[in-house]
Amino acid sequence: MPRQTAFKLLWEPARERYVVDIAVDIAINIAGDMTVPCQQIEVESQDWFQWLEYVPSFSFQDRRGYTCTLRKERVQRGGAYWYAYRRQQRKMVKRYLGHSKNLTVARLEQVAEQLNIPTETPELTAEHVQELLRQGRLHQAAALLRRLLEGAEAEKSRLLLAQSEIAYEWNDLSAARRALEEGIACGRPEEQLDGYVLLARLALAEGQMQEAEQALQQAEALAQQLHAASLARVAGMRALLALKQEQREQMLLWAQEQQADENTSLFESLVLARVLLAQGRIADATSLLKQLAVHQEARNGSLIEIRMLQALVAHAQTRNEEAVSLLMQALSQAASEGYMRLFVDEGRVMQELLLRVREQHGRKPASLLHYLDRLLAAFPPAPHQASTHESLSKRELEVLALLAQGCSNQEIAGRLVVAVSTVKSHIKHLFAKLGVQRRSQAVKKAKAAGLLDA
């Protein structure tokens, strides 16, 4: 049975390539003779095949989210052969790959797919997609969707709505809209209702409040024809819209109704937690999220959202270390699946908390740092945030001063005794906070704000 491996080969969307993720101290012990750092190895390069001779095993997650463990096994007559492992329905399944030279991207992706979605399961349906989404396995859900959409006309609307949910979470709003419109057009009333609720969320993310309101009105009209649970879901989305628009009276009325209802769904409970937090009812929000975490223990997708909201609650109480710890738990689970809107939709407070986590990067894996950078880049610019001394960290002010002196990234890294990649990250955050795109603009704006000597 495969043991936990020290090395991970992951797909990094930001760089559109596979990267090796590993703790630095382990890299020195196992691959100390390597001339290229593990994180810079390109798959199928000479360094890659040399690296494979050093390592005994590694875990693999491909661009679709399929996972398996690769382990090198030696035979008595000499030599070593690679095998891929993955557990399927309580049984460990094994696939032969052969010598290191066979470990190409195409072969790794092929065996990962074989081990994740067996060909002998033609009964898979839209409900299986929904279960994968509840488990937080977005990449596997997307891969299964592509297969099912090829010939499942009976479930086409449900599949398209699920496809829209994934595209939305990955922050591809145009793809989410296309799938939604098609799914609503071919759906039955129940599916159309779900589609309009999702459309309201999409419009809200795009800042289209009038479209969000119209979508909710259409959903309410359909809900009147169906059942009470449908009305409750629409009311939950309307409460979320009221929250974003700071309509406190409407939020208060809805929250009172929810707390008196014992049949509240998970979606409505998570909206309620946000409303309680906005109202400053920290103890109630804390208690609710604690209960949800216990009940959703097996649902990774829900737990990510719960941990994120718990981080916001801790942040509201200025329990900063706890907030960072809780958010790190959510990020560690969300990174491999590419969750984006879950965090971005929480707005400026989440952006500030993510910046704090990024600046305290410590020994975080390179893949997680890249994920944080992608998340921060997805937030809309905030012109209302002033370029004040308080909004910039001490390190960012130091980088800003060196930029004003005309120093290159390499020179800044040398003076501050940090990596060039860290300098680039600080500069990226500086540009975001100052609302600029070039160094000269950053220096000019900083001088105007009194952050630098004129």
N, C-alpha and C positions, 0 to 999 in steps of 0.2 A: 504494500500500500504506500503511495507516494507521501513523503513527509513534506512539511512546509519548506519552501525553497527560499534562498537568500536573494535570488535574482528574478526580476520580472521583465518580460518583453511586452511593452504596451504600445498601442497606437496613440500618437500625440496629434490631435486634430490641428492644433495651432501651427505645427510645423509640417503636417501632412507626411509623417514618416513614423516608423517604429523606433522606439528608444528603449535602452536598457535602464531600468530603475533599480538602484542598489544602494545600501548604506556604504559610506566611504570606507569605514574601517574594515568591513568585510571584503571590499574590493582589493584593498592592500594585501590582506592575508592570502586571498585565493588567487588573485591575478596580479600579484606584485610585479611580475616580469613584463607585463603588458606595457607597450610604449604609448598606447592611446587610452585615455580615460574611458571606462566602460560606457558612460553616458553619451560619448561621442561616436560610438561604433555604429557604422552603417550596415544594415542587414545585407548579406550577400557580398560584402566587401572582403578583402583579404583579412582585415582585422576581425571581421565577424567569424570566419572559419577558424582563425587562430584562437579566438576567445572560446569557441566551442570545445577546443581541445583542453582548455583549462578547467571549465566549469563542469560539475557533475549533474546539475539539473537547473531548470528555470521554469517559471510559470509563464504562460502566454495568454494574452487577451487581444484578439484581432480587432479590426476597425468596426466590425459588426457587433462586438461584444461577446463573441464566442470565447470560451476559456478552456484551457487544459493544462496539464503539467507534463513537461518533457523531462525524461530521466535517462541518463546514460547507464547502460548495463554492460558489464564486462563478462566475457565468456572464458571458459577454462583454457581453450586453445589459443587465447590471446585476442586482442582487439576489443573494440567496444561498439555497441549499437544503441541507437536512440529509440525510445518508445514514448508514446503519448498516452496519458491516462486521464480519465474523467469518470466520476460516479454518475450512473444512470439508474434511477429507481432502486437505490440501495445496493447496486451492484457496480463494482469497479470494472470499467471497460478499458481495454488496452489495444493500441494500434502500433504497428511496427513502422519505423521510419528509416532505419538503417544507419549508414555512416554519416558523419557530420556534413559531408558534401551535399547530402540530400535535403538539408534543412534550409530550403529556400522559402521566400515569402509565400509563393503559390502553394507549396506543399504544406506549410504550417497552417495556412488558412483552410486548405482542403481538409486536413485531418481534424482541425478544430470544429469545422461544420459537421463532419461525420459524427463526432463525439457529442455534439450539443443538440442537434436535431436529427435523430435517427430516421432513416427513410421508411421504417416500418410503422410510422404513426400518421396515416392518412386521415385519421378522424379529428385532427386538430381543427379548432373552430375559432370564431371571434372571441369566445369566452376565454380561451387559452391566452389570447393576446391580452385581454383585460387582466388576467391573473399575473402575467409577466409584468404588466405595468404596475400593479399593486405591489409586486415584489421589488420594484425599482429597476428591473432589468430592461432598460429602454432599447439597447442594441439588439437583444434577442427578440424583443417584441417587434421591432422594425423589420428584422430579417424574416420573421414568420409572416408578417403582414405582406411583404413582397410576394411570398409564395402563395398565400391565400387569395390575394387580389387577382391572381392570374385566372381563377376560374370559379370564384365563390359569388355568383350573382345574387344568390338569396341573402347573403349577409353583406353585400357591398357597402351599404350605407354605414353600418356599424364599424366596418373595417376602415372606411374613409375617415370617420370621426376619430377613431383611434390613431390613424396616421396623422391627423391634424394635431392631436394632443402631443404626439412625439415631436413633430416639427415645431410646435409652439415652444415646448420645453427646451428644444435646442436653439431657440431664438431665430428660427427661419420663419418669420411671420408671413411672408408672401406664400410660401409652400403651405403653411397652416391654413391660410385663407382659401387657397385653391381647393384643398381637400375638403374643407368645411362646406364651401358652396356646392361642390359636387355631391357631398354626402347628404346635405339638406335636400337637394333637388330630387334625389332618388329614394329618400327615406319615407318610412311610415310616420304617423304622428308622434309616436314615442321617440323615434330617432330624430325627427325634426326638432322636437322640444330640446333634446340634449344638444343638438347642433346650435340652436339659437343661444343657449346658455354659454356654450363655448365661444360663439361669435361675440357675445357681450364681453367676455373676458379678453378676447383678442382686440376688440375695439378699445377697451379700457387701456390695454398696454400701449396702443398706438395713440392714445390721447384723444380718441374720437368719442367724446361723451354722448353726443346726440345719437350716434349709431348704436352705442351700447344700450341706451335707453330704448331705442326702437326694437332692438333684438330682444330685450327683456319683455317688452309689450307683446311681441309675437309669441314668446315662450309662455307668457301668462295666459294668452288666449288659448293655446293648445292645452295647457295644464288644466284649464276649466273643464275640458272634455275628458280628461283622464282621471287621475286619482290624487289623493291628498299628498302623497309623497312627492309627486311632481311639483305641486304648488310650493312645498317646503324647499325644494332645491332651487326653484326660481327666486324665492324669498331670500335664500342664503346669498345668491349672487347679487340680488338688489342691495342687501346689507353691505356686501363688499364694495359695491359701487358707491354707496353712501359713505363708507369709511374713507375711500379715496377722495371724495368730495367734501369730507369733514362735515357731513350733515348729522350732527350729534343727536338731535331729537329722534330722527328716524332710526339711528343705530340703537339708541336706548330702548325704544319700543320693541324692536326686533329682539334685542338681547333678553328682555324680560320675558317675551314669549318663549324663547328657546330654553331658558333655564327652568321653565315650568313644563317643558315637554320631555318625557322620558324616552321618546323614540327618535332622538336627534341623530342624524347620520354623521359619519366621520367628516364629510365635507363641511356640513353646517357647524360641527364642533370646532373645526379648525378656524372657520370664519369667526365664530364666537370668541375664541381665544384672542384673535387679533382685535376684536371690538373691546373686549375687557382690558386689554393692554392699552388701547387708545384712550379708554376712559380712566386709566390710572388705577384700575382694580387689580393690582398686582397679585394679591393673595389668591383671588378667584382664578386668574389666568394660570398661576402656578399650579393650583390644585387640579384644574381641568387638564392641563398638559401632562401632569404626572399620571392621571388616570388613563389618558389616551395612550401614553407610552407603554403602560402595562398591557393594555388590550391589543395593541398593534405590534407586539414584540416580534412576530413572525413576518411582518410586512415592512420590508426594508424601505420601500418608497415612502410610506407614511412616516416611518421613523425619522427619515432625513428631514422631512418638513417639521416634525415635532421638535427635534433637536435644534433646528434653526430658530423656531419660535421661542424655545426655552432660552436660547442665547440672547434673543432680543429682550426677553423678560429680565434676565440677569443684567443686561446692559442698562436697562431702564432703572435698575436699583444700584447702578454704579458698582456692581460686583464684576469688575472688568476681567479678572483672571478666570472666573467661572464662565463668563460670556465667551471668552476666547476658546476655552477648553470645549465647551458645548458646540461652538461653531466649527471647531476643528473636527469633532466627531461627525458632524453633518457633512463637511467638505470631504473628509476621507472616504465616506460612503458614496458621495455624489460624483466625485471626480471621474472615476472610470466610466460612468454612464453619461457624462457630459451635461448634467443638469445646469441650466442657465436661468430661465425665467423664474424658477422657484426662489432664487435669491434676488434677482434684479427687480422683480415685482414688489419687493419690500421697501424699495426706495432708498432715500438718502441715508437713513440710520444704518441700514445694512451695508451700504457702500462704505461708510466710515468704519464700521466694524471689520469689514473685509480688508480695508487698508491697514488697520491695526494688526490683523493677523499676518498680512503680507510683510509688513515691516519687521515683525518679530519672527522672521522665517527660521532662524536657528538651524536645525538639522532636518528640515522638511525635505522630502524627495523632490528632485528636479521636476518630475511630472506634476506634482501638486502645486509647485510654484508657477509653472506655466498655466495650469488651470486657474489659479487665482488671478493671473494677469489677464486671461481671457474674460473672466467674470467682470473684473473691474473695467475692462475696455467696453463691455456691453452696456454699462450704465449710461443713460443720456447725460450730456453736459449740463452742469448746474451753474448757470451764470450768476445766480444769486449768492453763491459761495464766494465770499471776499477773499482776496489774496493777502491775508493777514499773517502776521507772525505766528498766531495761534493755530492756523490751519495747516501749517507746514511743520513736519517733524524736524528735530535738531539736525539729523543727517541730511535731510532734504535741503535745509538752509546751507549746510556746508557744501553740498553739490552745487547749489545755485551760485554761491560765491565763486566757486572754481569755474563754473560756466562763464561768469562775468569776466573772468581773467583770460578767457579764450582757451582753456585747457581741453584737450581731447579726452575721450572716454578712457583711454589707456593711462593718460597722465593723472586723471582724477582717481582711477583705481589705485595707482601707485601711491598717491599722496594719502589716501584714506585707508590703504592696506585692505582692499576688498577686491572681489572678482569684477571683471569688466561687465559680466552679465548683471551683477548687482547694481552697478552704476547705471546701466541701461534701464533697469527697473525703476530706480529712483527718478531718473529723468522722465520716464513715462508717467509716473505719478505726479511729478511737478507740472508737466504739460497739462494733465487732466485737471489739477487743482487750479492752475492759472488760466485755463481755457485757451491755450495756445497750441501751435503745431511746430514752431521752430525755436531754436535756441535764442536767436536774436529777439524774438517776440517775448520770450520768457524773461530775458534780462531787462528789456525795456519796461515790461509790465511790473516786474519786481521793484525796479527803481521808482516807478510812479507810485507804488504802494508803500514806499519807504522801507522795503526789505533789504535794499542795497544802497550804498553811498551813491549819490547822483554823479 
